Amino acid sequence: MDFGPFDDFSDALEAACPLILSKPNASVGHLPGSDRQLALRVSTEYCAWLYYTPDRKYELSMLTDTPVPGSSFRGETRCLLPPDVNDSRYPPSSIKYIFILHNHPFATSISSGDIRFAAAMTHAHALLADVGNRKIPLSVIAFFANPANEANSRCGGFYQYIPATRELLKWVHSNGDWDGVRLGRVEWTSDTKFDIIKER
């Protein structure tokens, strides 16, 4: 896999988006109008960790497309990401977990499953990762294709949920940079239940 390592997480995200979306059936938004059941059957979600190493580099874990058990019966396409990275070069405690990366084949926003998984990972790893001279909040990112080039899996941007701030964001790549807008927030009503408050 041709990826990194990178000195900056924004460069790593810019490389990870087209890499993940180039995988087979990672983007099928062009199919539902003709046959949604076919689109569901052929769509594939890929997951990986973007993590920070003791070498002060951002790296991508191996991609997985193992489905979450039972997700296909619920009409979903979800991959199962291991909670930890297996990188034999470094002690496990030295790895900083930054982003849960995956694609949304139908270009949908952050799902309830994404929010729950991100919350669970903040209990397994740090809510804020100490990365050099900055702190980066752990978050979940869902890449989507460029609507104008969806059949070719060109990167359109990503949706993001940040548990530390409870924000829901949307980012698009424009003029060599990421432009973001806040879509809303997540309000937890208990340890297991939450409401999504949309602002856009």
N, C-alpha and C positions, 0 to 999 in steps of 0.2 A: 504494500500500500504506500503510495507516494504522498507522504505527509510529514512536514516539519522536521525537527522541532522548531518552535517559534519563540521569539523573544517577547512578543506582545499578544495578548489574548484576542484582540480585534483582528490581527492578521491570521491567527489560528481559526477564528470563526469564519473569516472570509474564505479560507481554504477548505474548511470542513463542509460548508454548505453545498457547493457544487459536487464535492466528492461523494457525499451521502446521497444527494439527489440524482447522481449518475448511475446508481445501482438499479438493477432490473425492477421495474414496476414501483419505484420509489415515489413516483408522481403519476397519478391516474385521473386527475381532475378533468381531463378532456373526454373521459369515457362515460360518466354517469348519465348524461343526456341520452345516450344510445342504449345503454344496458347497465343499470346500477348493480345488478347482481353479479354480472361479469366483472365489473370494476372492483367490487368487494372481494371476489375470489382471487383476482390476480394481483391486487395491491399488496405491497410489502412494506412494513415499517422496519427501519434499521436503527439501532441504538448504539451509543458509545459514550464513554466518559472523556471530557477534556480535563486534564489534570496538570498540576504543576510539580516539577521534580526538584530534587536538591541541586541539580545543575542549572537551576533558574530558567528552565525552558517549559513551554506549554506543549503537551503531547496528547495524541489521541489514542485511546485504547483500541483494541480490536473491535470491529463492528460485529454485532450479533443481529440476526433476524429471527431468533427463536421466539415464537408467539407466546404471549401470556395465556396460560391454560384457560380454555373456555371463552376467550375473547371473540373468536369467530362465530360462536353461537349467539353472541349478543350483537352481531352485526358490526363488530369493531375490527380494526387492524392494529394490534398493539404488540410491541416486542418486549421481551423480558431482559432487562439489563441487570447483570450481577451487581451486587452492592459494593464490591471492592475490585480494584484493579490488580491484576497479577503481573507485576513488572519486577522480574528477578534482579534487576540492576540496583534496586533501592530497598531499604527496609520498609515494610508496609506502613509504619507510622510516619515516615518522612514524606509520603505522597499527600499532596493537597488537592482535594476534590473541588472543582470549580463549576463545571457545567454538565448537566445531563443532556446529551444531544440526541435528537431523533428527528425523523421526518414525518410529516403528516401527508399521506398520499393524496388526500382530497383538499389540501390547503386550508383545513379548518384550524380554528384557534385552539389555545390550550384547553385540554379536556379535564374533566373531574378526576380521571385516573392519573393524569400528569400531576395535578395538584397534590393528590394523596401521596404519590410516589416521592415527589420532591419533599413533602413534609416528613415522610419516613426517613429519607436520606439525611435530613438535617439532624436527626437523632443518631444516625450512624456516623456522621462526619460533622465537621465544624459548620456552624451557620455562616460564619465569616472566615475565609481562609487568609492567613497571613502570607502574602506573596511579595517578597522583597520589601519595598517601602510602602506598600499599600495593602488594603484589605478588600477582597472581592467576595461578595455574597454568593453562596451556592444557589444555583437556579436551574430551572428546566427550560430547555429551548426546543421549539418545534419548527424545523425548516419547512418552507413551502417554495414551490417553483414559481418562476415568472409566468403570470397568466398568458402572456403573449407568446411564450415559448415552452408551454407546459409539456408538450409531447417530447421535447428535447431535454427536459429536466434542468433547464437553466435556473439558477438561484434567484428567487424573488425577494427573500428575506426570511425573517423568523418571528415567531411569537415567543414571549418569555414570561415566566412567573418567578418572582423573587420572594421566597418565604420570609426573608428578614424584613422586608418592607410591605409584603402582601400585595405588591403591585402586579398588574397584568399589562404588558407592553407589546407593541408591535414595531418591528424594525424593518426598514427597506433599504436596500443598497442603492445609493444615489450619488453620482459624481465622485466616486472613489471613497465614500464614507457611509456610515450607517446613520440614517435619520429615524428617530424614534418618536412614538406617540403613546401616551398612557390611555389604555382602553378601559381600565377599571381597577377594582381591588377585590381581594378575597377577605371576607369577614367570617372568622371561625366562631361558631355559636356553641361548640363543645369540642372535646378532644377529637371527635370523629366526624362532626358535621360542620358545613360551611355554606355560606351564600356568596354568589358572585354578583357584585355590584357593578353594573356596567355604567360607564361614563361616556361612551361613544357608541 
